[in-house]
Protein backbone atom coordinates (compact mmCIF):
# COMPACT_ATOMS: atom_id res chain seq x y z
CA UNK A 1 0.00 0.00 0.00
CA UNK A 2 1.27 3.45 -0.91
CA UNK A 3 1.35 6.21 1.71
CA UNK A 4 -1.23 8.25 -0.23
CA UNK A 5 -3.49 5.19 -0.35
CA UNK A 6 -3.13 4.80 3.42
CA UNK A 7 -4.35 8.35 3.91
CA UNK A 8 -7.40 7.65 1.75
CA UNK A 9 -8.45 4.83 4.10
CA UNK A 10 -8.14 7.02 7.19
CA UNK A 11 -10.94 9.06 8.73
CA UNK A 12 -9.76 12.68 8.98
CA UNK A 13 -12.95 14.74 9.39
CA UNK A 14 -13.14 18.51 9.02
CA UNK A 15 -15.87 18.57 11.67
CA UNK A 16 -17.02 15.95 14.12
CA UNK A 17 -19.50 15.63 16.95
CA UNK A 18 -19.44 12.52 19.15
CA UNK A 19 -22.89 11.21 20.05
CA UNK A 20 -22.24 8.10 22.15
CA UNK A 21 -25.93 7.16 22.33
CA UNK A 22 -26.98 3.54 22.64
CA UNK A 23 -30.26 2.48 21.06
CA UNK A 24 -32.05 -0.86 20.71
CA UNK A 25 -33.12 -1.56 17.12
CA UNK A 26 -35.00 -4.81 16.61
CA UNK A 27 -33.61 -6.22 19.88
CA UNK A 28 -30.00 -5.41 18.91
CA UNK A 29 -27.80 -2.81 20.63
CA UNK A 30 -26.62 -0.14 18.20
CA UNK A 31 -24.24 2.64 19.24
CA UNK A 32 -24.73 5.98 17.51
CA UNK A 33 -21.06 6.88 17.52
CA UNK A 34 -20.50 10.16 15.75
CA UNK A 35 -21.46 12.65 13.05
CA UNK A 36 -18.58 13.61 10.76
CA UNK A 37 -17.99 15.95 7.85
CA UNK A 38 -15.12 15.12 5.51
CA UNK A 39 -14.49 16.32 1.97
CA UNK A 40 -18.00 17.73 1.78
CA UNK A 41 -19.68 14.48 2.88
CA UNK A 42 -21.64 14.37 6.13
CA UNK A 43 -22.08 10.97 7.77
CA UNK A 44 -23.69 9.34 10.79
CA UNK A 45 -21.60 6.44 12.13
CA UNK A 46 -23.00 3.47 14.05
CA UNK A 47 -21.45 0.37 15.62
CA UNK A 48 -23.09 -2.99 16.28
CA UNK A 49 -22.25 -6.63 16.89
CA UNK A 50 -22.62 -9.56 14.52
CA UNK A 51 -25.02 -12.06 16.20
CA UNK A 52 -23.29 -14.88 18.07
CA UNK A 53 -25.35 -17.58 16.38
CA UNK A 54 -23.64 -16.82 13.08
CA UNK A 55 -20.45 -18.30 14.52
CA UNK A 56 -22.04 -21.52 15.71
CA UNK A 57 -20.83 -24.62 13.95
CA UNK A 58 -23.32 -25.82 11.36
CA UNK A 59 -23.27 -29.59 11.03
CA UNK A 60 -25.47 -29.28 7.93
CA UNK A 61 -23.04 -27.01 6.10
CA UNK A 62 -22.63 -27.77 2.43
CA UNK A 63 -20.54 -26.04 -0.24
CA UNK A 64 -22.65 -23.69 -2.36
CA UNK A 65 -22.66 -26.00 -5.38
CA UNK A 66 -24.03 -28.86 -3.24
CA UNK A 67 -26.72 -26.89 -1.42
CA UNK A 68 -30.38 -27.54 -2.14
CA UNK A 69 -32.92 -24.82 -2.88
CA UNK A 70 -34.10 -25.18 0.73
CA UNK A 71 -30.60 -24.65 2.15
CA UNK A 72 -30.00 -21.62 -0.06
CA UNK A 73 -33.30 -20.02 0.96
CA UNK A 74 -32.60 -20.64 4.64
CA UNK A 75 -29.16 -19.03 4.28
CA UNK A 76 -30.63 -15.96 2.59
CA UNK A 77 -33.31 -15.53 5.24
CA UNK A 78 -30.76 -15.90 8.05
CA UNK A 79 -28.56 -13.22 6.50
CA UNK A 80 -31.52 -10.83 6.40
CA UNK A 81 -32.27 -11.47 10.06
CA UNK A 82 -28.63 -11.02 11.03
CA UNK A 83 -27.92 -7.76 9.27
CA UNK A 84 -31.35 -6.16 9.10
CA UNK A 85 -31.17 -5.44 5.40
CA UNK A 86 -34.62 -3.85 5.53
CA UNK A 87 -36.09 -2.11 8.53
CA UNK A 88 -32.75 -1.53 10.30
CA UNK A 89 -31.69 1.07 7.73
CA UNK A 90 -31.98 4.55 9.22
CA UNK A 91 -33.64 6.93 6.76
CA UNK A 92 -33.69 10.11 8.87
CA UNK A 93 -32.38 11.49 12.15
CA UNK A 94 -33.71 14.56 13.93
CA UNK A 95 -31.23 15.88 16.48
CA UNK A 96 -31.95 19.02 18.48
CA UNK A 97 -34.72 19.72 15.97
CA UNK A 98 -32.36 19.55 12.97
CA UNK A 99 -32.98 17.06 10.18
CA UNK A 100 -30.46 14.68 8.65
CA UNK A 101 -31.80 12.67 5.69
CA UNK A 102 -29.72 9.70 4.58
CA UNK A 103 -29.58 8.57 0.98
CA UNK A 104 -26.91 5.88 1.14
CA UNK A 105 -25.21 3.63 3.67
CA UNK A 106 -22.26 1.25 3.84
CA UNK A 107 -21.06 -1.27 6.41
CA UNK A 108 -17.43 -2.19 7.06
CA UNK A 109 -16.52 -5.36 8.93
CA UNK A 110 -13.54 -5.51 11.24
CA UNK A 111 -11.24 -8.25 9.94
CA UNK A 112 -7.50 -8.75 10.06
CA UNK A 113 -7.37 -8.14 6.33
CA UNK A 114 -9.33 -4.87 6.53
CA UNK A 115 -7.11 -2.27 8.19
CA UNK A 116 -9.52 0.49 7.20
CA UNK A 117 -12.13 -0.60 9.74
CA UNK A 118 -9.51 -0.86 12.50
CA UNK A 119 -8.23 2.62 11.74
CA UNK A 120 -11.70 4.13 11.90
CA UNK A 121 -12.40 2.36 15.18
CA UNK A 122 -9.11 3.67 16.54
CA UNK A 123 -10.11 7.19 15.51
CA UNK A 124 -13.42 6.95 17.38
CA UNK A 125 -11.76 5.46 20.47
CA UNK A 126 -9.27 8.35 20.51
CA UNK A 127 -12.18 10.78 20.23
CA UNK A 128 -13.87 9.30 23.30
CA UNK A 129 -16.19 6.58 22.03
CA UNK A 130 -17.85 4.84 24.98
CA UNK A 131 -16.77 1.21 25.03
CA UNK A 132 -18.99 -0.18 27.79
CA UNK A 133 -21.56 -1.84 25.51
CA UNK A 134 -18.99 -3.65 23.36
CA UNK A 135 -15.85 -3.68 25.54
CA UNK A 136 -15.89 -7.48 25.91
CA UNK A 137 -16.78 -8.20 22.29
CA UNK A 138 -14.08 -9.47 19.94
CA UNK A 139 -13.25 -6.75 17.42
CA UNK A 140 -13.76 -9.13 14.48
CA UNK A 141 -17.40 -9.50 15.56
CA UNK A 142 -18.17 -5.80 15.16
CA UNK A 143 -19.08 -3.76 12.14
CA UNK A 144 -19.23 -0.05 11.46
CA UNK A 145 -21.94 1.51 9.33
CA UNK A 146 -22.10 5.02 7.97
CA UNK A 147 -25.21 6.78 6.67
CA UNK A 148 -24.48 9.56 4.20
CA UNK A 149 -26.51 12.76 4.49
CA UNK A 150 -28.08 14.19 1.33
CA UNK A 151 -26.11 17.06 -0.24
CA UNK A 152 -28.93 19.59 0.10
CA UNK A 153 -28.86 19.54 3.91
CA UNK A 154 -26.28 21.30 6.09
CA UNK A 155 -24.16 19.69 8.78
CA UNK A 156 -26.10 19.97 12.07
CA UNK A 157 -25.21 22.96 14.23
CA UNK A 158 -25.50 21.39 17.67
CA UNK A 159 -25.31 22.99 21.10
CA UNK A 160 -23.28 20.51 23.13
CA UNK A 161 -24.30 22.28 26.34
CA UNK A 162 -27.86 21.08 25.79
CA UNK A 163 -29.41 17.63 25.71
CA UNK A 164 -28.91 15.78 22.41
CA UNK A 165 -32.53 14.77 21.93
CA UNK A 166 -32.56 12.32 19.02
CA UNK A 167 -35.32 10.77 16.90
CA UNK A 168 -34.58 8.05 14.35
CA UNK A 169 -36.91 7.30 11.45
CA UNK A 170 -37.13 4.21 9.25
CA UNK A 171 -39.01 4.10 5.95
CA UNK A 172 -42.00 1.83 5.45
CA UNK A 173 -40.88 -1.37 3.77
CA UNK A 174 -41.51 -5.11 3.63
CA UNK A 175 -39.75 -7.92 5.41
CA UNK A 176 -39.51 -11.57 4.47
CA UNK A 177 -40.35 -13.72 7.50
CA UNK A 178 -39.40 -17.40 7.63
CA UNK A 179 -42.11 -19.72 8.97
CA UNK A 180 -42.35 -23.41 9.72
CA UNK A 181 -45.42 -25.54 9.06
CA UNK A 182 -46.24 -29.17 8.57
CA UNK A 183 -46.06 -30.25 4.92
CA UNK A 184 -49.40 -30.11 3.10
CA UNK A 185 -50.49 -32.85 0.68
CA UNK A 186 -52.41 -31.39 -2.28
CA UNK A 187 -54.29 -32.93 -5.17
CA UNK A 188 -54.53 -31.24 -8.55
CA UNK A 189 -57.92 -29.55 -8.86
CA UNK A 190 -60.12 -27.35 -6.67
CA UNK A 191 -62.52 -28.94 -4.24
CA UNK A 192 -60.16 -31.30 -2.40
CA UNK A 193 -57.79 -28.50 -1.35
CA UNK A 194 -60.17 -25.84 0.05
CA UNK A 195 -59.34 -26.48 3.71
CA UNK A 196 -58.33 -23.88 6.28
CA UNK A 197 -54.72 -24.11 7.44
CA UNK A 198 -52.68 -22.00 9.88
CA UNK A 199 -49.09 -21.07 10.65
CA UNK A 200 -47.41 -19.46 13.64
CA UNK A 201 -46.23 -15.93 12.91
CA UNK A 202 -43.04 -15.23 14.94
CA UNK A 203 -43.47 -11.47 14.47
CA UNK A 204 -47.03 -10.99 15.73
CA UNK A 205 -46.76 -14.16 17.89
CA UNK A 206 -50.12 -15.49 16.81
CA UNK A 207 -51.49 -18.09 14.44
CA UNK A 208 -52.37 -16.86 10.94
CA UNK A 209 -55.10 -18.48 8.87
CA UNK A 210 -54.89 -19.30 5.16
CA UNK A 211 -56.70 -21.60 2.76
CA UNK A 212 -55.49 -23.17 -0.47
CA UNK A 213 -58.18 -22.98 -3.13
CA UNK A 214 -56.55 -24.97 -5.89
CA UNK A 215 -53.42 -26.71 -7.11
CA UNK A 216 -53.13 -26.18 -10.86
CA UNK A 217 -50.65 -26.83 -13.63
CA UNK A 218 -49.72 -24.33 -16.32
CA UNK A 219 -48.35 -25.35 -19.70
CA UNK A 220 -45.81 -22.56 -20.15
CA UNK A 221 -44.68 -24.03 -23.47
CA UNK A 222 -48.20 -23.84 -24.92
CA UNK A 223 -48.42 -20.22 -23.77
CA UNK A 224 -45.04 -19.35 -25.32
CA UNK A 225 -45.78 -21.07 -28.63
CA UNK A 226 -49.17 -19.34 -28.84
CA UNK A 227 -47.48 -15.97 -28.38
CA UNK A 228 -44.90 -16.71 -31.08
CA UNK A 229 -47.64 -17.87 -33.47
CA UNK A 230 -48.91 -14.28 -33.58
CA UNK A 231 -47.78 -12.00 -36.43
CA UNK A 232 -44.32 -10.46 -36.16
CA UNK A 233 -44.51 -7.16 -34.20
CA UNK A 234 -44.19 -4.05 -36.34
CA UNK A 235 -41.25 -2.94 -34.18
CA UNK A 236 -39.15 -5.96 -35.30
CA UNK A 237 -38.00 -7.43 -38.59
CA UNK A 238 -38.74 -11.08 -39.33
CA UNK A 239 -35.07 -11.92 -38.75
CA UNK A 240 -34.99 -10.11 -35.40
CA UNK A 241 -38.21 -11.83 -34.28
CA UNK A 242 -36.91 -15.28 -35.19
CA UNK A 243 -33.66 -14.61 -33.35
CA UNK A 244 -35.57 -13.49 -30.25
CA UNK A 245 -37.81 -16.57 -30.50
CA UNK A 246 -34.78 -18.90 -30.57
CA UNK A 247 -33.17 -17.13 -27.62
CA UNK A 248 -36.41 -17.16 -25.62
CA UNK A 249 -37.30 -20.80 -26.24
CA UNK A 250 -33.69 -21.79 -25.53
CA UNK A 251 -33.94 -20.05 -22.16
CA UNK A 252 -37.36 -21.58 -21.52
CA UNK A 253 -35.92 -25.05 -22.02
CA UNK A 254 -33.39 -24.28 -19.28
CA UNK A 255 -36.03 -22.85 -16.90
CA UNK A 256 -38.77 -25.40 -17.64
CA UNK A 257 -37.93 -28.37 -19.90
CA UNK A 258 -40.54 -29.10 -22.55
CA UNK A 259 -41.70 -32.30 -20.81
CA UNK A 260 -42.69 -30.37 -17.67
CA UNK A 261 -45.44 -28.00 -16.53
CA UNK A 262 -45.40 -25.31 -13.87
CA UNK A 263 -47.26 -26.24 -10.66
CA UNK A 264 -49.28 -23.30 -9.27
CA UNK A 265 -51.21 -22.74 -6.03
CA UNK A 266 -54.21 -20.42 -5.59
CA UNK A 267 -54.79 -19.33 -1.99
CA UNK A 268 -56.39 -16.78 0.33
CA UNK A 269 -54.78 -15.57 3.55
CA UNK A 270 -55.57 -13.63 6.69
CA UNK A 271 -54.88 -9.89 6.21
CA UNK A 272 -54.13 -10.68 2.54
CA UNK A 273 -50.58 -11.73 3.41
CA UNK A 274 -48.32 -12.76 0.53
CA UNK A 275 -47.31 -16.35 1.23
CA UNK A 276 -44.63 -18.33 -0.57
CA UNK A 277 -45.14 -22.06 -1.03
CA UNK A 278 -42.82 -24.53 -2.74
CA UNK A 279 -43.15 -28.20 -3.53
CA UNK A 280 -41.04 -30.46 -1.34
CA UNK A 281 -39.45 -31.92 -4.47
CA UNK A 282 -38.26 -28.45 -5.53
CA UNK A 283 -36.94 -27.57 -2.06
CA UNK A 284 -34.97 -30.80 -1.76
CA UNK A 285 -33.47 -30.54 -5.25
CA UNK A 286 -30.20 -28.84 -6.12
CA UNK A 287 -30.16 -25.99 -8.66
CA UNK A 288 -29.05 -27.01 -12.11
CA UNK A 289 -25.38 -26.50 -12.75
CA UNK A 290 -24.99 -24.61 -16.03
CA UNK A 291 -21.88 -23.73 -17.99
CA UNK A 292 -21.37 -20.83 -20.37
CA UNK A 293 -21.84 -23.30 -23.22
CA UNK A 294 -25.27 -24.27 -21.83
CA UNK A 295 -26.47 -20.65 -21.68
CA UNK A 296 -24.82 -19.25 -24.82
CA UNK A 297 -27.32 -17.54 -27.12
CA UNK A 298 -30.23 -18.03 -24.70
CA UNK A 299 -32.28 -15.66 -22.57
CA UNK A 300 -31.97 -16.47 -18.88
CA UNK A 301 -35.12 -16.03 -16.80
CA UNK A 302 -37.33 -17.76 -14.24
CA UNK A 303 -40.83 -19.08 -14.86
CA UNK A 304 -41.68 -18.72 -11.15
CA UNK A 305 -44.08 -15.89 -10.37
CA UNK A 306 -46.68 -14.53 -7.92
CA UNK A 307 -49.84 -12.55 -8.67
CA UNK A 308 -53.04 -11.37 -7.00
CA UNK A 309 -56.63 -10.54 -7.91
CA UNK A 310 -58.62 -7.45 -7.04
CA UNK A 311 -60.24 -7.70 -3.57
CA UNK A 312 -63.74 -9.20 -3.50
CA UNK A 313 -66.69 -7.61 -1.68
CA UNK A 314 -65.19 -8.74 1.64
CA UNK A 315 -61.77 -7.27 0.81
CA UNK A 316 -60.17 -10.70 0.30
CA UNK A 317 -57.66 -11.20 -2.50
CA UNK A 318 -57.10 -14.47 -4.33
CA UNK A 319 -53.35 -14.87 -4.66
CA UNK A 320 -51.39 -17.16 -6.94
CA UNK A 321 -47.83 -18.43 -6.62
CA UNK A 322 -45.86 -21.01 -8.57
CA UNK A 323 -44.31 -23.77 -6.46
CA UNK A 324 -42.23 -26.00 -8.73
CA UNK A 325 -42.18 -28.14 -11.86
CA UNK A 326 -43.99 -31.41 -12.58
CA UNK A 327 -43.79 -33.82 -15.50
CA UNK A 328 -46.67 -33.49 -17.96
CA UNK A 329 -47.60 -37.13 -17.33
CA UNK A 330 -47.69 -36.69 -13.53
CA UNK A 331 -51.17 -36.96 -12.01
CA UNK A 332 -50.50 -37.77 -8.36
CA UNK A 333 -50.46 -35.55 -5.25
CA UNK A 334 -47.81 -33.00 -4.33
CA UNK A 335 -46.29 -32.31 -0.93
CA UNK A 336 -46.18 -28.54 -0.47
CA UNK A 337 -44.48 -26.44 2.21
CA UNK A 338 -45.05 -22.84 3.30
CA UNK A 339 -41.56 -21.33 3.53
CA UNK A 340 -42.02 -17.61 4.25
CA UNK A 341 -44.36 -14.66 3.99
CA UNK A 342 -43.95 -10.94 3.30
CA UNK A 343 -44.73 -8.57 6.17
CA UNK A 344 -45.51 -4.95 5.33
CA UNK A 345 -43.85 -2.62 7.84
CA UNK A 346 -45.09 0.95 8.37
CA UNK A 347 -42.75 3.87 8.95
CA UNK A 348 -40.99 3.38 12.26
CA UNK A 349 -39.92 6.07 14.74
CA UNK A 350 -37.58 5.64 17.73
CA UNK A 351 -37.05 8.47 20.20
CA UNK A 352 -33.90 8.30 22.28
C-alpha positions as CSV (number, residue, x, y, z in Angstrom):
1,X,0.0,0.0,0.0
2,X,1.3,3.5,-0.9
3,X,1.4,6.2,1.7
4,X,-1.2,8.2,-0.2
5,X,-3.5,5.2,-0.3
6,X,-3.1,4.8,3.4
7,X,-4.3,8.3,3.9
8,X,-7.4,7.6,1.7
9,X,-8.5,4.8,4.1
10,X,-8.1,7.0,7.2
11,X,-10.9,9.1,8.7
12,X,-9.8,12.7,9.0
13,X,-13.0,14.7,9.4
14,X,-13.1,18.5,9.0
15,X,-15.9,18.6,11.7
16,X,-17.0,15.9,14.1
17,X,-19.5,15.6,17.0
18,X,-19.4,12.5,19.2
19,X,-22.9,11.2,20.1
20,X,-22.2,8.1,22.2
21,X,-25.9,7.2,22.3
22,X,-27.0,3.5,22.6
23,X,-30.3,2.5,21.1
24,X,-32.0,-0.9,20.7
25,X,-33.1,-1.6,17.1
26,X,-35.0,-4.8,16.6
27,X,-33.6,-6.2,19.9
28,X,-30.0,-5.4,18.9
29,X,-27.8,-2.8,20.6
30,X,-26.6,-0.1,18.2
31,X,-24.2,2.6,19.2
32,X,-24.7,6.0,17.5
33,X,-21.1,6.9,17.5
34,X,-20.5,10.2,15.8
35,X,-21.5,12.7,13.1
36,X,-18.6,13.6,10.8
37,X,-18.0,15.9,7.8
38,X,-15.1,15.1,5.5
39,X,-14.5,16.3,2.0
40,X,-18.0,17.7,1.8
41,X,-19.7,14.5,2.9
42,X,-21.6,14.4,6.1
43,X,-22.1,11.0,7.8
44,X,-23.7,9.3,10.8
45,X,-21.6,6.4,12.1
46,X,-23.0,3.5,14.1
47,X,-21.5,0.4,15.6
48,X,-23.1,-3.0,16.3
49,X,-22.2,-6.6,16.9
50,X,-22.6,-9.6,14.5
51,X,-25.0,-12.1,16.2
52,X,-23.3,-14.9,18.1
53,X,-25.3,-17.6,16.4
54,X,-23.6,-16.8,13.1
55,X,-20.5,-18.3,14.5
56,X,-22.0,-21.5,15.7
57,X,-20.8,-24.6,13.9
58,X,-23.3,-25.8,11.4
59,X,-23.3,-29.6,11.0
60,X,-25.5,-29.3,7.9
61,X,-23.0,-27.0,6.1
62,X,-22.6,-27.8,2.4
63,X,-20.5,-26.0,-0.2
64,X,-22.7,-23.7,-2.4
65,X,-22.7,-26.0,-5.4
66,X,-24.0,-28.9,-3.2
67,X,-26.7,-26.9,-1.4
68,X,-30.4,-27.5,-2.1
69,X,-32.9,-24.8,-2.9
70,X,-34.1,-25.2,0.7
71,X,-30.6,-24.6,2.2
72,X,-30.0,-21.6,-0.1
73,X,-33.3,-20.0,1.0
74,X,-32.6,-20.6,4.6
75,X,-29.2,-19.0,4.3
76,X,-30.6,-16.0,2.6
77,X,-33.3,-15.5,5.2
78,X,-30.8,-15.9,8.1
79,X,-28.6,-13.2,6.5
80,X,-31.5,-10.8,6.4
81,X,-32.3,-11.5,10.1
82,X,-28.6,-11.0,11.0
83,X,-27.9,-7.8,9.3
84,X,-31.3,-6.2,9.1
85,X,-31.2,-5.4,5.4
86,X,-34.6,-3.8,5.5
87,X,-36.1,-2.1,8.5
88,X,-32.8,-1.5,10.3
89,X,-31.7,1.1,7.7
90,X,-32.0,4.5,9.2
91,X,-33.6,6.9,6.8
92,X,-33.7,10.1,8.9
93,X,-32.4,11.5,12.1
94,X,-33.7,14.6,13.9
95,X,-31.2,15.9,16.5
96,X,-32.0,19.0,18.5
97,X,-34.7,19.7,16.0
98,X,-32.4,19.6,13.0
99,X,-33.0,17.1,10.2
100,X,-30.5,14.7,8.6
101,X,-31.8,12.7,5.7
102,X,-29.7,9.7,4.6
103,X,-29.6,8.6,1.0
104,X,-26.9,5.9,1.1
105,X,-25.2,3.6,3.7
106,X,-22.3,1.2,3.8
107,X,-21.1,-1.3,6.4
108,X,-17.4,-2.2,7.1
109,X,-16.5,-5.4,8.9
110,X,-13.5,-5.5,11.2
111,X,-11.2,-8.2,9.9
112,X,-7.5,-8.8,10.1
113,X,-7.4,-8.1,6.3
114,X,-9.3,-4.9,6.5
115,X,-7.1,-2.3,8.2
116,X,-9.5,0.5,7.2
117,X,-12.1,-0.6,9.7
118,X,-9.5,-0.9,12.5
119,X,-8.2,2.6,11.7
120,X,-11.7,4.1,11.9
121,X,-12.4,2.4,15.2
122,X,-9.1,3.7,16.5
123,X,-10.1,7.2,15.5
124,X,-13.4,7.0,17.4
125,X,-11.8,5.5,20.5
126,X,-9.3,8.3,20.5
127,X,-12.2,10.8,20.2
128,X,-13.9,9.3,23.3
129,X,-16.2,6.6,22.0
130,X,-17.8,4.8,25.0
131,X,-16.8,1.2,25.0
132,X,-19.0,-0.2,27.8
133,X,-21.6,-1.8,25.5
134,X,-19.0,-3.7,23.4
135,X,-15.9,-3.7,25.5
136,X,-15.9,-7.5,25.9
137,X,-16.8,-8.2,22.3
138,X,-14.1,-9.5,19.9
139,X,-13.3,-6.8,17.4
140,X,-13.8,-9.1,14.5
141,X,-17.4,-9.5,15.6
142,X,-18.2,-5.8,15.2
143,X,-19.1,-3.8,12.1
144,X,-19.2,0.0,11.5
145,X,-21.9,1.5,9.3
146,X,-22.1,5.0,8.0
147,X,-25.2,6.8,6.7
148,X,-24.5,9.6,4.2
149,X,-26.5,12.8,4.5
150,X,-28.1,14.2,1.3
151,X,-26.1,17.1,-0.2
152,X,-28.9,19.6,0.1
153,X,-28.9,19.5,3.9
154,X,-26.3,21.3,6.1
155,X,-24.2,19.7,8.8
156,X,-26.1,20.0,12.1
157,X,-25.2,23.0,14.2
158,X,-25.5,21.4,17.7
159,X,-25.3,23.0,21.1
160,X,-23.3,20.5,23.1
161,X,-24.3,22.3,26.3
162,X,-27.9,21.1,25.8
163,X,-29.4,17.6,25.7
164,X,-28.9,15.8,22.4
165,X,-32.5,14.8,21.9
166,X,-32.6,12.3,19.0
167,X,-35.3,10.8,16.9
168,X,-34.6,8.1,14.4
169,X,-36.9,7.3,11.4
170,X,-37.1,4.2,9.3
171,X,-39.0,4.1,6.0
172,X,-42.0,1.8,5.4
173,X,-40.9,-1.4,3.8
174,X,-41.5,-5.1,3.6
175,X,-39.8,-7.9,5.4
176,X,-39.5,-11.6,4.5
177,X,-40.4,-13.7,7.5
178,X,-39.4,-17.4,7.6
179,X,-42.1,-19.7,9.0
180,X,-42.4,-23.4,9.7
181,X,-45.4,-25.5,9.1
182,X,-46.2,-29.2,8.6
183,X,-46.1,-30.3,4.9
184,X,-49.4,-30.1,3.1
185,X,-50.5,-32.8,0.7
186,X,-52.4,-31.4,-2.3
187,X,-54.3,-32.9,-5.2
188,X,-54.5,-31.2,-8.6
189,X,-57.9,-29.6,-8.9
190,X,-60.1,-27.3,-6.7
191,X,-62.5,-28.9,-4.2
192,X,-60.2,-31.3,-2.4
193,X,-57.8,-28.5,-1.3
194,X,-60.2,-25.8,0.0
195,X,-59.3,-26.5,3.7
196,X,-58.3,-23.9,6.3
197,X,-54.7,-24.1,7.4
198,X,-52.7,-22.0,9.9
199,X,-49.1,-21.1,10.6
200,X,-47.4,-19.5,13.6
201,X,-46.2,-15.9,12.9
202,X,-43.0,-15.2,14.9
203,X,-43.5,-11.5,14.5
204,X,-47.0,-11.0,15.7
205,X,-46.8,-14.2,17.9
206,X,-50.1,-15.5,16.8
207,X,-51.5,-18.1,14.4
208,X,-52.4,-16.9,10.9
209,X,-55.1,-18.5,8.9
210,X,-54.9,-19.3,5.2
211,X,-56.7,-21.6,2.8
212,X,-55.5,-23.2,-0.5
213,X,-58.2,-23.0,-3.1
214,X,-56.5,-25.0,-5.9
215,X,-53.4,-26.7,-7.1
216,X,-53.1,-26.2,-10.9
217,X,-50.7,-26.8,-13.6
218,X,-49.7,-24.3,-16.3
219,X,-48.3,-25.4,-19.7
220,X,-45.8,-22.6,-20.1
221,X,-44.7,-24.0,-23.5
222,X,-48.2,-23.8,-24.9
223,X,-48.4,-20.2,-23.8
224,X,-45.0,-19.3,-25.3
225,X,-45.8,-21.1,-28.6
226,X,-49.2,-19.3,-28.8
227,X,-47.5,-16.0,-28.4
228,X,-44.9,-16.7,-31.1
229,X,-47.6,-17.9,-33.5
230,X,-48.9,-14.3,-33.6
231,X,-47.8,-12.0,-36.4
232,X,-44.3,-10.5,-36.2
233,X,-44.5,-7.2,-34.2
234,X,-44.2,-4.0,-36.3
235,X,-41.2,-2.9,-34.2
236,X,-39.2,-6.0,-35.3
237,X,-38.0,-7.4,-38.6
238,X,-38.7,-11.1,-39.3
239,X,-35.1,-11.9,-38.8
240,X,-35.0,-10.1,-35.4
241,X,-38.2,-11.8,-34.3
242,X,-36.9,-15.3,-35.2
243,X,-33.7,-14.6,-33.3
244,X,-35.6,-13.5,-30.2
245,X,-37.8,-16.6,-30.5
246,X,-34.8,-18.9,-30.6
247,X,-33.2,-17.1,-27.6
248,X,-36.4,-17.2,-25.6
249,X,-37.3,-20.8,-26.2
250,X,-33.7,-21.8,-25.5
251,X,-33.9,-20.1,-22.2
252,X,-37.4,-21.6,-21.5
253,X,-35.9,-25.1,-22.0
254,X,-33.4,-24.3,-19.3
255,X,-36.0,-22.9,-16.9
256,X,-38.8,-25.4,-17.6
257,X,-37.9,-28.4,-19.9
258,X,-40.5,-29.1,-22.6
259,X,-41.7,-32.3,-20.8
260,X,-42.7,-30.4,-17.7
261,X,-45.4,-28.0,-16.5
262,X,-45.4,-25.3,-13.9
263,X,-47.3,-26.2,-10.7
264,X,-49.3,-23.3,-9.3
265,X,-51.2,-22.7,-6.0
266,X,-54.2,-20.4,-5.6
267,X,-54.8,-19.3,-2.0
268,X,-56.4,-16.8,0.3
269,X,-54.8,-15.6,3.6
270,X,-55.6,-13.6,6.7
271,X,-54.9,-9.9,6.2
272,X,-54.1,-10.7,2.5
273,X,-50.6,-11.7,3.4
274,X,-48.3,-12.8,0.5
275,X,-47.3,-16.3,1.2
276,X,-44.6,-18.3,-0.6
277,X,-45.1,-22.1,-1.0
278,X,-42.8,-24.5,-2.7
279,X,-43.2,-28.2,-3.5
280,X,-41.0,-30.5,-1.3
281,X,-39.4,-31.9,-4.5
282,X,-38.3,-28.5,-5.5
283,X,-36.9,-27.6,-2.1
284,X,-35.0,-30.8,-1.8
285,X,-33.5,-30.5,-5.3
286,X,-30.2,-28.8,-6.1
287,X,-30.2,-26.0,-8.7
288,X,-29.1,-27.0,-12.1
289,X,-25.4,-26.5,-12.8
290,X,-25.0,-24.6,-16.0
291,X,-21.9,-23.7,-18.0
292,X,-21.4,-20.8,-20.4
293,X,-21.8,-23.3,-23.2
294,X,-25.3,-24.3,-21.8
295,X,-26.5,-20.7,-21.7
296,X,-24.8,-19.3,-24.8
297,X,-27.3,-17.5,-27.1
298,X,-30.2,-18.0,-24.7
299,X,-32.3,-15.7,-22.6
300,X,-32.0,-16.5,-18.9
301,X,-35.1,-16.0,-16.8
302,X,-37.3,-17.8,-14.2
303,X,-40.8,-19.1,-14.9
304,X,-41.7,-18.7,-11.2
305,X,-44.1,-15.9,-10.4
306,X,-46.7,-14.5,-7.9
307,X,-49.8,-12.5,-8.7
308,X,-53.0,-11.4,-7.0
309,X,-56.6,-10.5,-7.9
310,X,-58.6,-7.4,-7.0
311,X,-60.2,-7.7,-3.6
312,X,-63.7,-9.2,-3.5
313,X,-66.7,-7.6,-1.7
314,X,-65.2,-8.7,1.6
315,X,-61.8,-7.3,0.8
316,X,-60.2,-10.7,0.3
317,X,-57.7,-11.2,-2.5
318,X,-57.1,-14.5,-4.3
319,X,-53.3,-14.9,-4.7
320,X,-51.4,-17.2,-6.9
321,X,-47.8,-18.4,-6.6
322,X,-45.9,-21.0,-8.6
323,X,-44.3,-23.8,-6.5
324,X,-42.2,-26.0,-8.7
325,X,-42.2,-28.1,-11.9
326,X,-44.0,-31.4,-12.6
327,X,-43.8,-33.8,-15.5
328,X,-46.7,-33.5,-18.0
329,X,-47.6,-37.1,-17.3
330,X,-47.7,-36.7,-13.5
331,X,-51.2,-37.0,-12.0
332,X,-50.5,-37.8,-8.4
333,X,-50.5,-35.6,-5.3
334,X,-47.8,-33.0,-4.3
335,X,-46.3,-32.3,-0.9
336,X,-46.2,-28.5,-0.5
337,X,-44.5,-26.4,2.2
338,X,-45.0,-22.8,3.3
339,X,-41.6,-21.3,3.5
340,X,-42.0,-17.6,4.2
341,X,-44.4,-14.7,4.0
342,X,-44.0,-10.9,3.3
343,X,-44.7,-8.6,6.2
344,X,-45.5,-5.0,5.3
345,X,-43.8,-2.6,7.8
346,X,-45.1,0.9,8.4
347,X,-42.7,3.9,9.0
348,X,-41.0,3.4,12.3
349,X,-39.9,6.1,14.7
350,X,-37.6,5.6,17.7
351,X,-37.0,8.5,20.2
352,X,-33.9,8.3,22.3
